[in-house]
């Protein structure tokens, strides 16, 4: 059975939602962080914890590097033993594993390459910006440059949503990836949702999908803020 290594409320939440959308049988294996020296659990992997030293563990306190040398989530262990460790690859695999669900445009079509483009752009311009800003304490012009690139990408996605209801015109896994990162960007980088209030119904529609609701309930309190993006900053 496919296994997803995850941290509640982290970027592994996207593949978690996607697996449920695809109705692919899977199991969840939680990953946690502990202090490098004491072995005590770390509740929040902030800058101070990183500087002090930490390691990722799973199961009975086993080193996560046994599974992935990157020691990062998401990590998806396929039925055939292959490990996928990048979100964009994981979303493509899930879409192709459930073709009848139409979670991506047909492979090889023009629309499919737009799908790939959005996966790559969200990873490199939104997800990366969130990571760099939140974990490395950027300030001044450098922070603003990363933030501006992130907002520009989300603004273009918002324009597409205004015109067609979804980023690609029909629901796809790109919407789940954007939904997750949009929440974190508002919460961690931007601080309010005011520039996108006119597409609030899009987030309501995504959060109301059974797969999304199930993932939120399963991951618990750390994922519940994915329901509340529209109220931030109002």
C-alpha positions in Angstrom: 0.0 0.0 0.0 1.2 3.5 -0.8 2.5 5.3 2.3 2.6 9.1 2.9 5.2 10.4 5.4 3.7 13.6 6.8 3.8 16.3 9.4 0.4 17.6 10.5 -0.4 21.0 8.9 2.9 21.0 6.9 3.4 20.9 3.1 2.6 17.2 3.1 -1.0 18.3 3.6 -1.3 18.9 -0.2 -0.5 15.3 -1.2 -2.7 14.0 1.7 -5.7 15.9 0.2 -4.7 14.7 -3.3 -4.6 11.0 -2.3 -8.0 11.3 -0.9 -9.3 13.0 -4.0 -7.9 10.2 -6.1 -9.4 7.5 -3.8 -6.0 5.7 -3.7 -5.6 3.3 -0.8 -2.8 4.7 1.4 -1.5 4.8 4.9 -0.1 7.7 6.9 3.2 7.7 8.8 3.7 10.7 11.0 7.2 12.4 11.1 8.3 14.4 14.1 11.2 16.5 15.1 13.4 16.0 18.2 16.3 17.8 19.8 19.6 16.5 18.4 21.2 16.2 21.8 18.4 15.5 24.3 15.9 13.7 22.1 13.1 15.8 23.5 10.2 16.5 21.1 10.2 19.9 19.3 6.7 21.3 19.0 7.7 24.0 16.4 10.7 23.8 14.2 11.5 27.5 14.3 14.8 29.2 13.6 16.0 28.7 17.2 15.4 25.0 17.1 17.2 24.7 13.8 20.2 26.5 15.1 20.2 24.3 18.3 20.1 21.2 16.2 17.3 18.7 15.4 16.6 15.5 13.7 13.5 14.0 12.0 12.1 10.7 13.3 9.2 8.4 12.6 7.6 5.4 14.2 9.5 4.2 17.2 11.9 7.2 17.1 13.6 5.8 14.0 15.7 8.3 11.9 13.6 9.5 9.0 16.8 9.6 6.9 16.5 5.8 6.8 13.6 6.5 4.4 14.7 9.7 2.7 18.2 11.2 2.8 16.5 14.7 2.5 14.6 14.0 5.7 11.8 16.3 4.4 8.1 15.8 3.9 6.2 15.1 1.8 7.7 11.7 1.0 5.5 9.1 -0.8 6.5 5.5 -0.8 4.8 3.8 -3.7 3.6 0.2 -3.8 6.6 -0.8 -5.9 9.1 0.6 -3.3 9.9 3.8 -5.2 10.1 6.9 -3.0 8.9 10.3 -4.3 10.0 13.3 -2.4 9.0 16.4 -4.4 5.5 17.8 -4.3 5.3 18.3 -8.1 6.3 14.7 -8.8 3.9 13.4 -6.2 0.9 15.3 -7.6 1.7 14.1 -11.1 2.0 10.5 -9.9 -1.4 10.7 -8.0 -3.2 12.2 -11.0 -1.8 9.5 -13.4 -2.6 6.8 -10.9 -6.3 7.7 -11.0 -7.1 8.8 -14.6 -10.8 8.4 -14.2 -10.9 11.1 -11.5 -9.7 13.7 -14.0 -7.4 15.4 -11.5 -5.1 16.7 -14.3 -5.6 17.3 -18.0 -4.9 14.4 -20.3 -1.2 13.6 -20.4 0.5 15.1 -23.5 -2.2 17.7 -24.1 -1.5 21.4 -24.2 -3.4 21.8 -21.0 -1.3 19.2 -19.3 1.8 21.3 -19.8 0.0 24.3 -18.3 -0.8 22.0 -15.3 2.9 21.2 -15.0 3.9 24.8 -15.3 1.6 25.8 -12.4 2.9 23.0 -10.2 6.5 24.2 -10.9 5.7 27.9 -10.4 3.8 27.4 -7.1 6.7 25.3 -5.9 9.4 27.7 -6.9 7.8 31.1 -6.4 5.2 30.6 -3.6 6.3 27.6 -1.5 10.0 28.5 -1.8 9.3 32.1 -0.8 7.3 31.0 2.3 10.1 28.7 3.3 12.9 31.3 2.9 11.0 34.1 4.6 9.7 32.1 7.5 12.8 30.0 8.3 15.7 32.4 7.6 14.4 35.7 9.1 14.7 37.7 5.9 14.1 41.4 6.2 14.3 44.6 4.2 14.6 44.6 0.4 15.3 40.9 0.1 12.2 39.9 2.0 10.1 42.3 -0.1 11.5 40.9 -3.3 10.5 37.3 -2.3 7.1 38.6 -1.1 6.4 40.5 -4.3 7.2 37.4 -6.5 4.9 35.3 -4.3 2.0 37.8 -4.5 2.4 38.3 -8.3 2.1 34.5 -8.8 -1.0 34.3 -6.6 -2.5 37.4 -8.3 -2.3 35.7 -11.7 -3.9 32.5 -10.3 -6.7 34.7 -8.8 -7.3 36.3 -12.2 -7.8 32.8 -13.7 -10.1 31.8 -10.9 -12.2 35.0 -11.4 -12.7 34.1 -15.1 -13.3 30.3 -15.0 -13.8 29.3 -11.4 -10.6 27.3 -11.1 -6.9 27.9 -12.1 -7.1 25.6 -15.1 -10.8 26.2 -15.8 -11.8 22.9 -14.2 -10.8 21.5 -10.8 -7.4 19.9 -10.7 -4.7 19.0 -8.2 -3.2 22.5 -9.0 -6.1 23.9 -7.0 -5.2 21.8 -4.0 -1.5 22.9 -4.2 -2.5 26.5 -4.6 -5.1 26.3 -1.8 -2.6 25.0 0.7 0.2 27.4 -0.2 -2.2 30.4 -0.3 -3.3 29.7 3.3 0.3 29.5 4.5 1.3 32.6 2.5 -1.5 34.7 4.0 -0.7 33.4 7.5 3.1 33.6 7.5 4.1 36.2 4.8 1.2 38.5 3.8 -0.8 38.8 7.0 -4.3 39.4 5.4 -6.6 38.2 2.7 -8.0 41.5 1.7 -6.7 41.6 -1.9 -8.5 38.4 -2.8 -11.9 38.8 -1.0 -13.7 38.7 -4.3 -12.7 35.0 -4.8 -13.6 33.9 -1.3 -16.1 31.4 -2.6 -13.2 29.6 -4.4 -11.6 28.8 -1.0 -15.0 27.9 0.4 -15.6 25.4 -2.4 -12.2 23.8 -2.0 -12.4 23.5 1.8 -15.9 22.0 1.5 -14.6 19.1 -0.7 -14.9 15.8 1.2 -11.3 14.9 0.6 -10.1 18.3 2.0 -12.4 18.0 5.1 -11.3 14.4 5.7 -7.6 15.5 5.6 -8.2 18.4 8.0 -10.0 16.1 10.5 -7.3 13.4 10.2 -4.4 15.8 10.7 -6.1 17.6 13.7 -5.6 21.0 15.1 -2.4 21.8 13.1 -4.4 21.6 9.9 -7.6 23.3 11.0 -6.5 26.8 9.9 -6.9 25.7 6.3 -10.6 26.3 6.8 -10.3 29.9 7.9 -8.2 31.8 5.3 -11.0 34.2 4.2 -11.3 35.7 7.7 -7.7 36.6 8.1 -7.2 40.4 8.2 -10.9 41.2 7.8 
